[in-house]
Amino acid sequence: MVCLGNICRSPLAEGILKSKLATEGFHIESAGTSNYHEGELPDQRSIDVAAKHGLDITDQKSRPFSQDDFDKYDLIFVMDTSNYQDILKMARDENDEGKVELILNKIYPGENRDVPDPYHDSINGFENVYQMLDESCTVIAKELEN
Ligand code: 4NP
């Protein structure tokens, strides 16, 4: 799960997808396209929205995406088109490129919609992001466990 800062959207996506996978054997992580918040906990508003829905995401620490992640992960979900472009620039070949997908395309196929960056928004923006990610992660979890 990848966003810009790895403190607002992708930590929520990581927590939500983990909570939806009933079987062991999946490794879910999140990262940022920047190192702006490296080592920091998720944003307090993401922590609060997650907690409201019964999820604890306080075990997470922000880290930047690295090229090694293309080797470690089969699927790379990005939150918006800017993240998509940044990650594609790091791809080494078509195999890497093929792993990258906009997360909202799971519920709006082919529409290339963005999960809005809630950083400068109120808690309502974080709840809105939570709901979008929850829907997408329901689809992702079903596909993974099929
Ligand atoms: P995120 O939100 O990409 O969902 O973690 C942001 C967090 C921090 C910044 C931008 C977006 N920032 O510019 O510091």
Backbone and ligand atoms as CSV (ligand in chain L), in Angstrom:
chain,resi,resn,atom,element,x,y,z
A,1,MET,N,N,0.850,-1.174,0.000
A,1,MET,CA,C,0.000,0.000,0.000
A,1,MET,C,C,0.887,1.225,0.000
A,2,VAL,N,N,0.701,2.109,-0.981
A,2,VAL,CA,C,1.632,3.232,-1.134
A,2,VAL,C,C,0.879,4.560,-1.275
A,3,CYS,N,N,1.323,5.552,-0.499
A,3,CYS,CA,C,0.853,6.932,-0.692
A,3,CYS,C,C,2.071,7.852,-0.640
A,4,LEU,N,N,1.853,9.134,-0.467
A,4,LEU,CA,C,2.975,10.076,-0.479
A,4,LEU,C,C,3.770,10.043,0.830
A,5,GLY,N,N,3.084,10.256,1.934
A,5,GLY,CA,C,3.788,10.395,3.215
A,5,GLY,C,C,3.863,9.136,4.047
A,6,ASN,N,N,3.028,8.120,3.686
A,6,ASN,CA,C,2.907,6.891,4.484
A,6,ASN,C,C,2.542,7.199,5.936
A,7,ILE,N,N,1.706,8.231,6.109
A,7,ILE,CA,C,1.187,8.489,7.461
A,7,ILE,C,C,-0.341,8.609,7.491
A,8,CYS,N,N,-0.969,8.911,6.351
A,8,CYS,CA,C,-2.441,9.085,6.352
A,8,CYS,C,C,-3.166,7.932,5.666
A,9,ARG,N,N,-3.021,7.830,4.331
A,9,ARG,CA,C,-3.836,6.875,3.587
A,9,ARG,C,C,-3.311,5.446,3.622
A,10,SER,N,N,-2.044,5.252,3.257
A,10,SER,CA,C,-1.557,3.865,3.149
A,10,SER,C,C,-1.509,3.119,4.495
A,11,PRO,N,N,-1.263,3.803,5.640
A,11,PRO,CA,C,-1.359,3.048,6.902
A,11,PRO,C,C,-2.780,2.539,7.159
A,12,LEU,N,N,-3.779,3.352,6.758
A,12,LEU,CA,C,-5.163,2.874,6.882
A,12,LEU,C,C,-5.384,1.671,5.978
A,13,ALA,N,N,-4.909,1.783,4.730
A,13,ALA,CA,C,-5.095,0.675,3.778
A,13,ALA,C,C,-4.429,-0.601,4.300
A,14,GLU,N,N,-3.240,-0.448,4.875
A,14,GLU,CA,C,-2.546,-1.620,5.439
A,14,GLU,C,C,-3.374,-2.246,6.565
A,15,GLY,N,N,-3.830,-1.419,7.485
A,15,GLY,CA,C,-4.596,-1.933,8.626
A,15,GLY,C,C,-5.895,-2.581,8.193
A,16,ILE,N,N,-6.568,-1.950,7.244
A,16,ILE,CA,C,-7.869,-2.463,6.791
A,16,ILE,C,C,-7.698,-3.801,6.076
A,17,LEU,N,N,-6.743,-3.872,5.132
A,17,LEU,CA,C,-6.584,-5.126,4.391
A,17,LEU,C,C,-6.170,-6.264,5.332
A,18,LYS,N,N,-5.248,-5.983,6.249
A,18,LYS,CA,C,-4.851,-7.034,7.205
A,18,LYS,C,C,-6.070,-7.564,7.955
A,19,SER,N,N,-6.966,-6.662,8.329
A,19,SER,CA,C,-8.121,-7.069,9.143
A,19,SER,C,C,-9.111,-7.913,8.347
A,20,LYS,N,N,-9.048,-7.837,7.021
A,20,LYS,CA,C,-10.015,-8.555,6.194
A,20,LYS,C,C,-9.521,-9.922,5.729
A,21,LEU,N,N,-8.256,-10.219,5.950
A,21,LEU,CA,C,-7.712,-11.494,5.480
A,21,LEU,C,C,-7.837,-12.539,6.584
A,22,ALA,N,N,-8.641,-13.545,6.294
A,22,ALA,CA,C,-8.898,-14.568,7.300
A,22,ALA,C,C,-7.768,-15.575,7.376
A,23,THR,N,N,-7.070,-15.785,6.277
A,23,THR,CA,C,-6.032,-16.812,6.250
A,23,THR,C,C,-4.640,-16.198,6.399
A,24,GLU,N,N,-3.736,-17.019,6.928
A,24,GLU,CA,C,-2.350,-16.579,7.062
A,24,GLU,C,C,-1.681,-16.638,5.683
A,25,GLY,N,N,-0.489,-16.131,5.586
A,25,GLY,CA,C,0.269,-16.345,4.358
A,25,GLY,C,C,0.342,-15.126,3.474
A,26,PHE,N,N,-0.262,-14.040,3.907
A,26,PHE,CA,C,-0.120,-12.794,3.157
A,26,PHE,C,C,0.722,-11.828,3.964
A,27,HIS,N,N,1.582,-11.114,3.286
A,27,HIS,CA,C,2.366,-10.089,3.973
A,27,HIS,C,C,1.969,-8.733,3.417
A,28,ILE,N,N,1.353,-7.941,4.269
A,28,ILE,CA,C,0.858,-6.624,3.855
A,28,ILE,C,C,1.713,-5.562,4.535
A,29,GLU,N,N,2.171,-4.590,3.768
A,29,GLU,CA,C,2.943,-3.486,4.327
A,29,GLU,C,C,2.566,-2.217,3.603
A,30,SER,N,N,2.988,-1.084,4.155
A,30,SER,CA,C,2.769,0.171,3.450
A,30,SER,C,C,4.061,0.971,3.416
A,31,ALA,N,N,4.096,1.925,2.487
A,31,ALA,CA,C,5.289,2.753,2.298
A,31,ALA,C,C,4.872,4.062,1.640
A,32,GLY,N,N,5.799,5.026,1.643
A,32,GLY,CA,C,5.527,6.310,1.012
A,32,GLY,C,C,6.426,6.526,-0.191
A,33,THR,N,N,5.973,7.365,-1.114
A,33,THR,CA,C,6.849,7.737,-2.226
A,33,THR,C,C,7.868,8.779,-1.774
A,34,SER,N,N,7.663,9.360,-0.593
A,34,SER,CA,C,8.620,10.321,-0.021
A,34,SER,C,C,9.160,9.782,1.299
A,35,ASN,N,N,10.211,10.441,1.779
A,35,ASN,CA,C,10.727,10.094,3.116
A,35,ASN,C,C,10.407,11.197,4.127
A,36,TYR,N,N,9.425,12.049,3.791
A,36,TYR,CA,C,9.122,13.212,4.631
A,36,TYR,C,C,8.853,12.838,6.085
A,37,HIS,N,N,8.239,11.704,6.300
A,37,HIS,CA,C,7.800,11.346,7.664
A,37,HIS,C,C,8.443,10.041,8.140
A,38,GLU,N,N,9.589,9.718,7.563
A,38,GLU,CA,C,10.240,8.435,7.867
A,38,GLU,C,C,10.381,8.232,9.379
A,39,GLY,N,N,9.987,7.051,9.831
A,39,GLY,CA,C,10.125,6.700,11.248
A,39,GLY,C,C,8.971,7.153,12.124
A,40,GLU,N,N,8.056,7.944,11.540
A,40,GLU,CA,C,6.947,8.457,12.357
A,40,GLU,C,C,5.766,7.487,12.395
A,41,LEU,N,N,4.996,7.604,13.459
A,41,LEU,CA,C,3.717,6.898,13.561
A,41,LEU,C,C,2.747,7.449,12.521
A,42,PRO,N,N,1.673,6.705,12.212
A,42,PRO,CA,C,0.626,7.282,11.378
A,42,PRO,C,C,0.100,8.588,11.992
A,43,ASP,N,N,-0.446,9.440,11.138
A,43,ASP,CA,C,-1.089,10.688,11.566
A,43,ASP,C,C,-2.158,10.356,12.624
A,44,GLN,N,N,-2.254,11.216,13.642
A,44,GLN,CA,C,-3.199,10.950,14.743
A,44,GLN,C,C,-4.635,10.782,14.230
A,45,ARG,N,N,-4.972,11.510,13.146
A,45,ARG,CA,C,-6.342,11.401,12.627
A,45,ARG,C,C,-6.577,10.033,11.974
A,46,SER,N,N,-5.554,9.466,11.353
A,46,SER,CA,C,-5.694,8.095,10.829
A,46,SER,C,C,-5.801,7.100,11.983
A,47,ILE,N,N,-4.979,7.313,13.015
A,47,ILE,CA,C,-5.049,6.433,14.197
A,47,ILE,C,C,-6.458,6.473,14.797
A,48,ASP,N,N,-7.024,7.682,14.893
A,48,ASP,CA,C,-8.352,7.834,15.513
A,48,ASP,C,C,-9.458,7.201,14.669
A,49,VAL,N,N,-9.401,7.423,13.352
A,49,VAL,CA,C,-10.431,6.842,12.482
A,49,VAL,C,C,-10.331,5.315,12.488
A,50,ALA,N,N,-9.117,4.799,12.447
A,50,ALA,CA,C,-8.936,3.348,12.512
A,50,ALA,C,C,-9.506,2.809,13.824
A,51,ALA,N,N,-9.187,3.478,14.936
A,51,ALA,CA,C,-9.650,3.019,16.254
A,51,ALA,C,C,-11.179,3.026,16.325
A,52,LYS,N,N,-11.782,4.037,15.710
A,52,LYS,CA,C,-13.244,4.124,15.686
A,52,LYS,C,C,-13.857,2.884,15.024
A,53,HIS,N,N,-13.106,2.315,14.066
A,53,HIS,CA,C,-13.583,1.117,13.368
A,53,HIS,C,C,-12.948,-0.160,13.930
A,54,GLY,N,N,-12.344,-0.046,15.102
A,54,GLY,CA,C,-11.835,-1.240,15.783
A,54,GLY,C,C,-10.450,-1.685,15.358
A,55,LEU,N,N,-9.715,-0.825,14.649
A,55,LEU,CA,C,-8.382,-1.222,14.174
A,55,LEU,C,C,-7.297,-0.428,14.897
A,56,ASP,N,N,-6.242,-1.124,15.280
A,56,ASP,CA,C,-5.085,-0.479,15.899
A,56,ASP,C,C,-3.966,-0.421,14.854
A,57,ILE,N,N,-3.585,0.778,14.447
A,57,ILE,CA,C,-2.510,0.903,13.446
A,57,ILE,C,C,-1.254,1.537,14.057
A,58,THR,N,N,-1.181,1.519,15.393
A,58,THR,CA,C,-0.057,2.197,16.063
A,58,THR,C,C,1.221,1.355,16.080
A,59,ASP,N,N,1.178,0.176,15.439
A,59,ASP,CA,C,2.419,-0.610,15.295
A,59,ASP,C,C,3.178,-0.192,14.036
A,60,GLN,N,N,2.615,0.747,13.272
A,60,GLN,CA,C,3.229,1.113,11.988
A,60,GLN,C,C,4.158,2.318,12.120
A,61,LYS,N,N,5.191,2.300,11.259
A,61,LYS,CA,C,6.124,3.433,11.185
A,61,LYS,C,C,6.330,3.774,9.711
A,62,SER,N,N,6.326,5.058,9.386
A,62,SER,CA,C,6.485,5.468,7.994
A,62,SER,C,C,7.859,5.083,7.448
A,63,ARG,N,N,7.851,4.607,6.221
A,63,ARG,CA,C,9.123,4.348,5.522
A,63,ARG,C,C,8.940,4.638,4.044
A,64,PRO,N,N,10.030,5.022,3.370
A,64,PRO,CA,C,9.910,5.249,1.929
A,64,PRO,C,C,9.893,3.928,1.149
A,65,PHE,N,N,9.168,3.933,0.041
A,65,PHE,CA,C,9.166,2.801,-0.892
A,65,PHE,C,C,10.575,2.642,-1.455
A,66,SER,N,N,10.996,1.399,-1.627
A,66,SER,CA,C,12.300,1.188,-2.253
A,66,SER,C,C,12.165,0.169,-3.392
A,67,GLN,N,N,13.143,0.189,-4.284
A,67,GLN,CA,C,13.077,-0.699,-5.450
A,67,GLN,C,C,12.992,-2.176,-5.033
A,68,ASP,N,N,13.578,-2.499,-3.871
A,68,ASP,CA,C,13.489,-3.879,-3.355
A,68,ASP,C,C,12.045,-4.325,-3.174
A,69,ASP,N,N,11.156,-3.357,-2.939
A,69,ASP,CA,C,9.755,-3.725,-2.723
A,69,ASP,C,C,9.157,-4.396,-3.954
A,70,PHE,N,N,9.692,-4.101,-5.135
A,70,PHE,CA,C,9.217,-4.788,-6.340
A,70,PHE,C,C,9.545,-6.276,-6.277
A,71,ASP,N,N,10.639,-6.618,-5.596
A,71,ASP,CA,C,10.994,-8.033,-5.464
A,71,ASP,C,C,10.211,-8.711,-4.345
A,72,LYS,N,N,9.923,-7.933,-3.305
A,72,LYS,CA,C,9.267,-8.517,-2.121
A,72,LYS,C,C,7.768,-8.707,-2.299
A,73,TYR,N,N,7.143,-7.880,-3.143
A,73,TYR,CA,C,5.675,-7.860,-3.207
A,73,TYR,C,C,5.156,-8.184,-4.599
A,74,ASP,N,N,4.026,-8.907,-4.621
A,74,ASP,CA,C,3.383,-9.274,-5.885
A,74,ASP,C,C,2.446,-8.176,-6.368
A,75,LEU,N,N,1.888,-7.433,-5.413
A,75,LEU,CA,C,0.906,-6.396,-5.757
A,75,LEU,C,C,1.267,-5.106,-5.048
A,76,ILE,N,N,1.218,-4.008,-5.769
A,76,ILE,CA,C,1.533,-2.696,-5.192
A,76,ILE,C,C,0.358,-1.767,-5.484
A,77,PHE,N,N,-0.417,-1.464,-4.431
A,77,PHE,CA,C,-1.577,-0.588,-4.598
A,77,PHE,C,C,-1.195,0.833,-4.239
A,78,VAL,N,N,-1.436,1.747,-5.165
A,78,VAL,CA,C,-1.145,3.163,-4.935
A,78,VAL,C,C,-2.459,3.918,-4.759
A,79,MET,N,N,-2.379,5.026,-4.019
A,79,MET,CA,C,-3.592,5.760,-3.642
A,79,MET,C,C,-4.030,6.753,-4.707
A,80,ASP,N,N,-3.067,7.341,-5.432
A,80,ASP,CA,C,-3.468,8.338,-6.444
A,80,ASP,C,C,-2.531,8.304,-7.648
A,81,THR,N,N,-2.905,9.080,-8.667
A,81,THR,CA,C,-2.161,9.023,-9.936
A,81,THR,C,C,-0.748,9.579,-9.790
A,82,SER,N,N,-0.571,10.492,-8.854
A,82,SER,CA,C,0.779,11.003,-8.611
A,82,SER,C,C,1.665,9.904,-8.009
A,83,ASN,N,N,1.121,9.162,-7.054
A,83,ASN,CA,C,1.854,8.010,-6.512
A,83,ASN,C,C,2.168,7.010,-7.631
A,84,TYR,N,N,1.180,6.822,-8.504
A,84,TYR,CA,C,1.330,5.852,-9.601
A,84,TYR,C,C,2.522,6.222,-10.476
A,85,GLN,N,N,2.576,7.500,-10.835
A,85,GLN,CA,C,3.684,7.951,-11.687
A,85,GLN,C,C,5.032,7.816,-10.967
A,86,ASP,N,N,5.052,8.179,-9.679
A,86,ASP,CA,C,6.308,8.105,-8.916
A,86,ASP,C,C,6.817,6.664,-8.800
A,87,ILE,N,N,5.899,5.732,-8.587
A,87,ILE,CA,C,6.320,4.329,-8.441
A,87,ILE,C,C,6.730,3.765,-9.799
A,88,LEU,N,N,5.995,4.135,-10.843
A,88,LEU,CA,C,6.373,3.627,-12.179
A,88,LEU,C,C,7.771,4.090,-12.583
A,89,LYS,N,N,8.154,5.287,-12.138
A,89,LYS,CA,C,9.508,5.779,-12.446
A,89,LYS,C,C,10.577,4.895,-11.827
A,90,MET,N,N,10.226,4.216,-10.739
A,90,MET,CA,C,11.205,3.352,-10.054
A,90,MET,C,C,11.210,1.930,-10.610
A,91,ALA,N,N,10.196,1.602,-11.427
A,91,ALA,CA,C,10.093,0.242,-11.974
A,91,ALA,C,C,11.274,-0.031,-12.901
A,92,ARG,N,N,11.795,-1.282,-12.832
A,92,ARG,CA,C,12.957,-1.641,-13.634
A,92,ARG,C,C,12.566,-2.289,-14.959
A,93,ASP,N,N,11.372,-2.870,-14.978
A,93,ASP,CA,C,10.953,-3.582,-16.194
A,93,ASP,C,C,9.424,-3.705,-16.197
A,94,GLU,N,N,8.925,-4.393,-17.224
A,94,GLU,CA,C,7.468,-4.531,-17.360
A,94,GLU,C,C,6.860,-5.361,-16.245
A,95,ASN,N,N,7.643,-6.278,-15.719
A,95,ASN,CA,C,7.147,-7.096,-14.612
A,95,ASN,C,C,6.855,-6.227,-13.388
A,96,ASP,N,N,7.811,-5.331,-13.072
A,96,ASP,CA,C,7.599,-4.386,-11.967
A,96,ASP,C,C,6.374,-3.514,-12.247
A,97,GLU,N,N,6.300,-2.985,-13.448
A,97,GLU,CA,C,5.204,-2.069,-13.804
A,97,GLU,C,C,3.845,-2.741,-13.646
A,98,GLY,N,N,3.801,-4.015,-14.003
A,98,GLY,CA,C,2.537,-4.746,-13.970
A,98,GLY,C,C,2.006,-4.996,-12.570
A,99,LYS,N,N,2.848,-4.772,-11.555
A,99,LYS,CA,C,2.405,-4.992,-10.168
A,99,LYS,C,C,1.662,-3.793,-9.589
A,100,VAL,N,N,1.753,-2.655,-10.272
A,100,VAL,CA,C,1.265,-1.398,-9.699
A,100,VAL,C,C,-0.155,-1.105,-10.163
A,101,GLU,N,N,-1.021,-0.827,-9.212
A,101,GLU,CA,C,-2.421,-0.571,-9.557
A,101,GLU,C,C,-3.012,0.493,-8.630
A,102,LEU,N,N,-3.847,1.352,-9.201
A,102,LEU,CA,C,-4.594,2.326,-8.384
A,102,LEU,C,C,-5.637,1.572,-7.563
A,103,ILE,N,N,-5.633,1.800,-6.264
A,103,ILE,CA,C,-6.480,0.965,-5.390
A,103,ILE,C,C,-7.973,1.137,-5.681
A,104,LEU,N,N,-8.398,2.342,-6.082
A,104,LEU,CA,C,-9.838,2.530,-6.324
A,104,LEU,C,C,-10.305,1.882,-7.621
A,105,ASN,N,N,-9.360,1.452,-8.475
A,105,ASN,CA,C,-9.775,0.709,-9.666
A,105,ASN,C,C,-10.381,-0.645,-9.290
A,106,LYS,N,N,-10.177,-1.064,-8.040
A,106,LYS,CA,C,-10.794,-2.312,-7.572
A,106,LYS,C,C,-12.309,-2.160,-7.452
A,107,ILE,N,N,-12.774,-0.930,-7.171
A,107,ILE,CA,C,-14.232,-0.735,-7.077
A,107,ILE,C,C,-14.789,0.104,-8.229
A,108,TYR,N,N,-13.916,0.846,-8.902
A,108,TYR,CA,C,-14.322,1.637,-10.079
A,108,TYR,C,C,-13.388,1.275,-11.225
A,109,PRO,N,N,-13.550,0.065,-11.785
A,109,PRO,CA,C,-12.575,-0.433,-12.765
A,109,PRO,C,C,-12.369,0.537,-13.922
A,110,GLY,N,N,-11.105,0.799,-14.201
A,110,GLY,CA,C,-10.749,1.601,-15.363
A,110,GLY,C,C,-10.970,3.097,-15.204
A,111,GLU,N,N,-11.494,3.535,-14.064
A,111,GLU,CA,C,-11.807,4.973,-13.921
A,111,GLU,C,C,-10.632,5.804,-13.404
A,112,ASN,N,N,-9.610,5.140,-12.912
A,112,ASN,CA,C,-8.409,5.835,-12.418
A,112,ASN,C,C,-8.713,6.968,-11.442
A,113,ARG,N,N,-9.572,6.652,-10.477
A,113,ARG,CA,C,-9.909,7.658,-9.452
A,113,ARG,C,C,-8.839,7.690,-8.366
A,114,ASP,N,N,-8.683,8.869,-7.756
A,114,ASP,CA,C,-7.719,9.029,-6.659
A,114,ASP,C,C,-8.391,8.890,-5.299
A,115,VAL,N,N,-7.676,8.292,-4.345
A,115,VAL,CA,C,-8.045,8.454,-2.935
A,115,VAL,C,C,-7.528,9.838,-2.555
A,116,PRO,N,N,-8.420,10.777,-2.185
A,116,PRO,CA,C,-7.952,12.146,-1.947
A,116,PRO,C,C,-6.978,12.216,-0.771
A,117,ASP,N,N,-5.979,13.074,-0.929
A,117,ASP,CA,C,-5.008,13.269,0.144
A,117,ASP,C,C,-5.693,14.059,1.270
A,118,PRO,N,N,-5.860,13.456,2.452
A,118,PRO,CA,C,-6.634,14.117,3.507
A,118,PRO,C,C,-5.774,14.962,4.447
A,119,TYR,N,N,-4.481,15.092,4.126
A,119,TYR,CA,C,-3.524,15.690,5.069
A,119,TYR,C,C,-3.965,17.065,5.564
A,120,HIS,N,N,-4.520,17.885,4.646
A,120,HIS,CA,C,-4.930,19.242,5.032
A,120,HIS,C,C,-6.434,19.317,5.300
A,121,ASP,N,N,-7.045,18.149,5.480
A,121,ASP,CA,C,-8.495,18.068,5.641
A,121,ASP,C,C,-8.841,17.851,7.124
A,122,SER,N,N,-10.140,17.858,7.409
A,122,SER,CA,C,-10.597,17.590,8.778
A,122,SER,C,C,-10.704,16.073,8.964
A,123,ILE,N,N,-11.156,15.689,10.149
A,123,ILE,CA,C,-11.349,14.264,10.440
A,123,ILE,C,C,-12.361,13.647,9.479
A,124,ASN,N,N,-13.297,14.454,8.969
A,124,ASN,CA,C,-14.278,13.935,8.003
A,124,ASN,C,C,-13.598,13.410,6.741
A,125,GLY,N,N,-12.539,14.093,6.330
A,125,GLY,CA,C,-11.786,13.643,5.165
A,125,GLY,C,C,-11.171,12.271,5.415
A,126,PHE,N,N,-10.732,12.043,6.623
A,126,PHE,CA,C,-10.127,10.751,6.977
A,126,PHE,C,C,-11.184,9.645,7.014
A,127,GLU,N,N,-12.372,9.992,7.486
A,127,GLU,CA,C,-13.459,9.004,7.495
A,127,GLU,C,C,-13.852,8.642,6.057
A,128,ASN,N,N,-13.896,9.651,5.201
A,128,ASN,CA,C,-14.202,9.436,3.794
A,128,ASN,C,C,-13.175,8.497,3.152
A,129,VAL,N,N,-11.899,8.758,3.437
A,129,VAL,CA,C,-10.817,7.896,2.936
A,129,VAL,C,C,-10.990,6.481,3.478
A,130,TYR,N,N,-11.317,6.371,4.750
A,130,TYR,CA,C,-11.500,5.054,5.366
A,130,TYR,C,C,-12.554,4.252,4.607
A,131,GLN,N,N,-13.682,4.901,4.311
A,131,GLN,CA,C,-14.787,4.194,3.650
A,131,GLN,C,C,-14.393,3.696,2.260
A,132,MET,N,N,-13.672,4.535,1.506
A,132,MET,CA,C,-13.220,4.131,0.161
A,132,MET,C,C,-12.273,2.936,0.241
A,133,LEU,N,N,-11.336,3.036,1.194
A,133,LEU,CA,C,-10.341,1.972,1.329
A,133,LEU,C,C,-10.991,0.682,1.817
A,134,ASP,N,N,-11.982,0.825,2.681
A,134,ASP,CA,C,-12.683,-0.348,3.191
A,134,ASP,C,C,-13.348,-1.109,2.042
A,135,GLU,N,N,-14.011,-0.373,1.161
A,135,GLU,CA,C,-14.673,-1.013,0.010
A,135,GLU,C,C,-13.666,-1.692,-0.909
A,136,SER,N,N,-12.585,-0.985,-1.206
A,136,SER,CA,C,-11.586,-1.571,-2.103
A,136,SER,C,C,-10.931,-2.795,-1.478
A,137,CYS,N,N,-10.648,-2.708,-0.179
A,137,CYS,CA,C,-9.968,-3.829,0.482
A,137,CYS,C,C,-10.865,-5.053,0.605
A,138,THR,N,N,-12.175,-4.831,0.642
A,138,THR,CA,C,-13.092,-5.976,0.633
A,138,THR,C,C,-12.912,-6.766,-0.661
A,139,VAL,N,N,-12.812,-6.038,-1.773
A,139,VAL,CA,C,-12.625,-6.691,-3.080
A,139,VAL,C,C,-11.252,-7.374,-3.143
A,140,ILE,N,N,-10.223,-6.660,-2.697
A,140,ILE,CA,C,-8.862,-7.217,-2.743
A,140,ILE,C,C,-8.784,-8.498,-1.904
A,141,ALA,N,N,-9.354,-8.465,-0.699
A,141,ALA,CA,C,-9.286,-9.633,0.185
A,141,ALA,C,C,-9.997,-10.834,-0.452
A,142,LYS,N,N,-11.142,-10.582,-1.072
A,142,LYS,CA,C,-11.881,-11.677,-1.738
A,142,LYS,C,C,-11.029,-12.275,-2.845
A,143,GLU,N,N,-10.402,-11.420,-3.638
A,143,GLU,CA,C,-9.590,-11.911,-4.753
A,143,GLU,C,C,-8.381,-12.710,-4.236
A,144,LEU,N,N,-7.759,-12.219,-3.169
A,144,LEU,CA,C,-6.577,-12.902,-2.639
A,144,LEU,C,C,-6.925,-14.274,-2.069
A,145,GLU,N,N,-8.097,-14.366,-1.490
A,145,GLU,CA,C,-8.450,-15.612,-0.803
A,145,GLU,C,C,-9.252,-16.564,-1.677
A,146,ASN,N,N,-9.447,-16.209,-2.942
A,146,ASN,CA,C,-10.166,-17.099,-3.864
A,146,ASN,C,C,-9.300,-18.256,-4.302
L,1,4NP,P1,P,-0.430,10.554,2.890
L,1,4NP,O1,O,-0.739,12.082,3.278
L,1,4NP,O2,O,0.313,10.586,1.578
L,1,4NP,O3,O,-1.800,9.955,2.757
L,1,4NP,O4,O,0.383,9.972,4.021
L,1,4NP,C1,C,0.269,13.046,3.324
L,1,4NP,C2,C,1.068,13.131,4.423
L,1,4NP,C3,C,2.064,14.107,4.473
L,1,4NP,C4,C,2.244,14.970,3.405
L,1,4NP,C5,C,1.432,14.869,2.294
L,1,4NP,C6,C,0.438,13.896,2.252
L,1,4NP,N1,N,3.252,15.974,3.460
L,1,4NP,O5,O,3.362,16.753,2.499
L,1,4NP,O6,O,3.992,16.045,4.444
